Amino acid sequence: MKQKMITIIGPTASGKTALAAHLAASFILEGRPAEILSGDSRQVYRGMDIGTGKDLCDYTVLTDALRQPIQVPFHLIDICEPGEKYNIFQYQQDFLKAYQDVRDRGAVPILCGGSGLYVESVIRGYNLSPVPKNEKLRAEMENKTMAELTEILISLKEKNNSDMHNKTDVDSPQRAIRAIEIETYNLEHKTEDRYFPPIDTVIIGVDIPRDERREKISSRLKARIDGGMVGEIRRIIEGGVSPDDLIYYGLEYKYVTEYVIGKRTYDSMLKELEIAIHQFAKRQMTWFRGMERRGCTIHWVDALQTMDEKVSQIRTLVETATSSEN
C-alpha cells in the first residue's frame, strides 16, 4: 500500500510545524522513516531565521516512548542566500527533487507550510516556465502606489484567468511588480508546457479560533523581538544585503528594516507589524478557503486539541484515505 504525501497547512501561529514534526515522529517510532518538506516562501533563505519563524527546534521531538529525542529530517530550508529573488518556479523544481529523494528513501513525505501559493503550486501541479526580468516594465511600475499596482495585477489576472498571486504572497511593491512581470509575460507568451507529476496527497488544515490565533501572534511577535530579530536584520544589512532587498520579503523584514534604517520609530514598527501579521493570517485563511473552492479537499483539525489527539486524528484520516483507494 503506497503511502500518500501528507500536507499540513494553516495560518501563522497555528502550530503546524510542531504538528508536522510530531506526526513524522509517530511514523519514525513505528520504524517508518518520515521527512518534512517546507512550503514556506521565506524560510529558504539562510540567516533569516527569527524573522521567518523557522523555529528549527520544532523538528526535535521529545517523546515519552524514547529517552532520546527524535530529530525529524527537513528540506527546502536554508537553500539560498538573502538578497536572492527566489520564486515559485524555482520552488517547484527544488520541491520535486527533494520529494523524489524522500520517496526513493522509502520515507513518508510531509509537506508543511503557510505559503498558500507555493503549496498549491505543487499540489495542483502548476505548469510554469521561468520568467525573465523586464527592466522596461519595472521602470514603468517603479513610482506607482501599492493600490495602483494591485489594480494592474487584478486586471492582468482576469485576462490570464490566473489563480496565482493572491495578496497572501504579494504584500510589498517589489513583490507586486514581480507578480505583474510574471502575469504580463504569461499574457504575451504561450506558457511552455512543463510536466509536473500529479502528487497524491491528503491535505490537513490546522483550524485555530480567531481570538486564540491573535493572542499567539502577539505573544510570538514579542518573543521574536526580544529574541533578537532587530539584531538579525542589522547583521544581514551589515553583511551586504540592501535594505530594499530586505523590505522585498515583506512583514517582519519590511517593518523592522524600516525601523533599523530610521524610517519609523520602534513603537510604530511594533504596532504596525502586529497589525500586518494579523491581516496576513486572515489572508492565509482566505487562500486556504479558495483552495477548497478550486477542488482541494481539506480535512480541518482543531488546533486546541492536545498534540496526541491531533496526530491520532490525522493518522486516522490518512489511513482511511489510503485504504479507500487500494
Secondary structure, DSSP 8 states (H G I E B T S, - for coil): ----EEEEE--TTS-HHHHHHHHHHHHHHTT--EEEEE--SSTTBTT--TTTT--GGGGEE--TT-SS-EE--EESSS-B-TT----HHHHHHHHHHHHHHHHHTT-EEEEEES-HHHHHHHHTT---------HHHHHHHTT--HHHHHHHHHHHHHHHT-----GGG--SHHHHHHHHHHHHHHHHS-----------EEEEEEE--HHHHHHHHHHHHHHHHHTTHHHHHHHHHHTT--HHHHHTT-HHHHHHHHHHTTSS-HHHHHHHHHHHHHHHHHHHHHHHHHHHHTT--EEEEETTS-HHHHHHHHHHHHHHHHHHT-
